[in-house]
Amino acid sequence: MRIGALLLAAGFSSRFGGVKLLAALDSGTRVFDQTFERLQAAVPETVVLTRPELSSELDATARRVEVFSEAERGMGATLAFGMQFTGGWDACMICLSDMPFIASDTYRTLAEQATSDSILLPECDGETGNPVVFGSAFFSELGKLSGDAGGKVLIRQHPDKVIKLKLQDRAILMDIDTPQDLAQLQASQT
């Protein structure tokens, strides 16, 4: 099985009051960088999807960064754009770049459980979170998404293909939308 990841980094941080992906963590790194490093340790074939204004901030020699000039069209449109970079993959992990506390082992476990004809949802304490892993059977549908719905549409359309994987990593439920979220999440990590 060849697993790749699309790391979504094209949002506008409207509730954060600045670019949240560039916010500093107590660890000394930025939100985006820590998310990328933890994901990359488990899924080496990672493609970062971002918007033009952020590309120079997120680009690095070890990263594949693809720029979507129409990111304002929403997460679904960004994801559809990203599907053109999944050639040869049997499954695609869709990751959010504002979730810096997910453990590399969590990404690794999801990658190990992926299949080409299922949708793998991580679950912790009865709640589903991110990232979601879509088998290649769903790539065509993902490539037609638009707006801000993202992959949730497919999860609703294919309930018989959804596998929930119970994990102990509460970070799968924790994204950063506001500076308060960031402060609370960092405090919970100590």
HELIX and SHEET records of a PDB file:
HELIX    1   1 LYS A   20  LEU A   22  5                                   3    
HELIX    2   2 VAL A   31  ALA A   42  1                                  12    
HELIX    3   3 PRO A   52  LEU A   58  1                                   7    
HELIX    4   4 ALA A   71  ARG A   73  5                                   3    
HELIX    5   5 MET A   75  GLY A   82  1                                   8    
HELIX    6   6 MET A   83  PHE A   85  5                                   3    
HELIX    7   7 SER A  104  GLN A  113  1                                  10    
HELIX    8   8 SER A  136  PHE A  138  5                                   3    
HELIX    9   9 PHE A  139  LEU A  142  1                                   4    
HELIX   10  10 LYS A  152  GLN A  157  1                                   6    
HELIX   11  11 PRO A  159  LYS A  161  5                                   3    
HELIX   12  12 ARG A  170  LEU A  173  5                                   4    
HELIX   13  13 PRO A  179  SER A  188  1                                  10    
SHEET    1   A 7 ARG A  64  VAL A  67  0                                        
SHEET    2   A 7 THR A  46  THR A  50  1                                        
SHEET    3   A 7 ILE A   3  ALA A   9  1                                        
SHEET    4   A 7 ALA A  91  LEU A  96  1                                        
SHEET    5   A 7 VAL A 132  GLY A 135 -1                                        
SHEET    6   A 7 ILE A 119  CYS A 124 -1                                        
SHEET    7   A 7 GLU A 127  THR A 128 -1                                        
SHEET    1   B 7 ARG A  64  VAL A  67  0                                        
SHEET    2   B 7 THR A  46  THR A  50  1                                        
SHEET    3   B 7 ILE A   3  ALA A   9  1                                        
SHEET    4   B 7 ALA A  91  LEU A  96  1                                        
SHEET    5   B 7 VAL A 132  GLY A 135 -1                                        
SHEET    6   B 7 ILE A 119  CYS A 124 -1                                        
SHEET    7   B 7 VAL A 162  LYS A 166  1                                        
END                                                                             
